[in-house]
Amino acid sequence: MPKMTVNVSAKCENPTKLVVKARNFEIIVDEPSNLGGTDHGPNPVEYVQAALAGCLNVVGHVVAKEMGFELKGLEVQLDGFLNPAKFMGKSDEERAGYQEINVKMIPDTDADEETLNKWLEQVEERCPVSDNIKNPTPVKITLG
């Protein structure tokens, strides 16, 4: 399969609100009002969890089909822990990003536990978003 490039562009409407264009979609990224935002959309770290949940859903269904069992539904529950001190310029002691993200996959299926354990292992291994979160990905930020 050929490699693919994914492109998005974004433009700010104010210091906390950003409009992101991805294909034919507009995504609003904002901060809650208690962090100085206008609360018109999820914040960036919430989108990280949303992207992970979305990817796990797609990969979960693909892998279930490959393994030959029906995934009637899937609930994905996530929580992440981060210390905003670095982001706010108050400390350099911990990284700015999530210290940990916990994900609970709740499949609606008749598959047995052994099958589901193999499924979960494959889903985790094949999810591109999970891979990007778990492994260093070079990010080059330049002036345009």
C-alpha positions in Angstrom: 0.0 0.0 0.0 1.4 3.4 -0.8 2.3 5.9 1.9 -0.1 8.8 2.3 0.2 12.4 3.4 -2.4 13.9 5.7 -2.8 17.7 5.6 -4.7 20.1 7.8 -4.6 23.9 8.1 -5.7 26.1 10.8 -6.4 29.8 11.5 -7.0 31.5 14.9 -10.1 33.5 15.5 -8.8 34.7 18.9 -6.0 33.7 21.4 -7.8 30.4 22.4 -10.1 29.6 19.4 -8.7 28.0 16.3 -10.6 26.8 13.2 -9.0 23.7 11.7 -9.7 22.6 8.1 -9.4 18.9 7.5 -10.6 17.8 4.1 -14.1 19.2 3.8 -14.6 19.6 7.6 -14.1 22.5 10.0 -13.0 21.6 13.5 -13.2 24.2 16.3 -10.5 24.0 18.9 -11.0 26.2 22.0 -10.4 26.3 25.7 -13.1 26.3 28.4 -14.1 29.6 29.9 -12.3 28.8 33.1 -9.0 28.7 31.1 -9.8 32.0 29.3 -11.5 30.5 26.3 -14.8 30.9 24.6 -15.7 27.2 25.1 -16.8 26.8 21.4 -15.1 23.4 21.1 -12.9 20.8 22.8 -9.4 21.9 23.8 -6.3 20.4 22.1 -5.6 17.7 24.8 -9.3 16.6 24.6 -8.9 16.2 20.8 -5.8 14.0 21.5 -8.1 11.6 23.5 -10.9 11.9 20.9 -8.4 11.1 18.1 -7.2 8.1 20.0 -10.8 6.9 20.7 -11.7 7.4 17.0 -8.7 5.4 15.8 -9.2 2.6 18.2 -12.8 2.3 17.0 -11.9 2.1 13.3 -9.0 -0.3 13.9 -11.1 -2.3 16.4 -13.8 -3.0 13.8 -11.2 -3.8 11.0 -9.4 -6.3 13.2 -12.7 -7.9 14.4 -13.7 -8.4 10.8 -10.3 -9.9 10.0 -10.6 -12.2 13.0 -14.1 -13.3 11.9 -16.2 -12.1 14.8 -19.0 -9.5 14.9 -18.4 -6.3 16.8 -21.9 -5.1 17.4 -20.7 -2.0 19.1 -17.8 -0.5 21.0 -17.6 1.9 23.8 -14.2 3.6 24.5 -13.6 5.4 27.8 -10.5 7.5 28.2 -8.9 9.6 30.9 -5.6 11.3 30.9 -3.4 13.0 33.5 -1.3 16.0 32.8 0.2 18.8 34.8 -0.5 22.2 33.3 2.4 23.9 35.1 4.8 23.7 32.1 2.2 24.9 29.6 1.5 27.8 31.9 5.2 28.6 32.3 5.3 27.9 36.0 7.5 24.8 36.1 9.9 22.8 34.0 9.8 19.7 36.3 7.4 17.6 34.3 6.6 17.4 30.6 3.8 19.5 29.2 1.8 16.6 27.7 -0.1 13.7 29.3 1.7 11.8 32.0 -0.6 8.8 31.3 -3.7 8.0 29.2 -5.9 5.1 30.4 -8.2 3.6 27.8 -11.0 1.1 28.5 -12.4 -0.8 25.5 -15.9 -2.2 26.1 -16.8 -4.3 23.1 -20.3 -5.5 22.4 -19.7 -9.0 21.0 -20.1 -12.7 21.6 -16.4 -13.4 21.2 -14.7 -15.2 24.0 -12.1 -13.7 26.3 -9.1 -15.3 24.6 -10.3 -13.9 21.2 -10.8 -10.5 22.7 -7.3 -10.5 24.3 -5.8 -11.2 20.9 -8.1 -8.6 19.3 -7.0 -6.0 21.8 -3.3 -6.7 21.3 -3.7 -6.3 17.5 -5.8 -3.1 17.9 -3.2 -1.5 20.2 -0.4 -2.5 17.9 -2.1 -1.3 14.7 -3.7 2.0 15.8 -1.7 4.9 14.2 -2.8 7.4 16.8 -1.8 5.1 19.7 1.5 4.6 17.9 2.1 8.4 17.6 1.3 8.9 21.3 3.5 6.0 22.5 6.5 6.6 20.3 8.6 9.7 19.5 7.5 11.3 16.3 9.7 14.0 14.8 7.8 17.3 14.8 9.4 20.1 12.9 7.9 23.6 13.6 9.1 26.4 11.4 8.2 29.9 10.4 6.3 30.3 7.2 
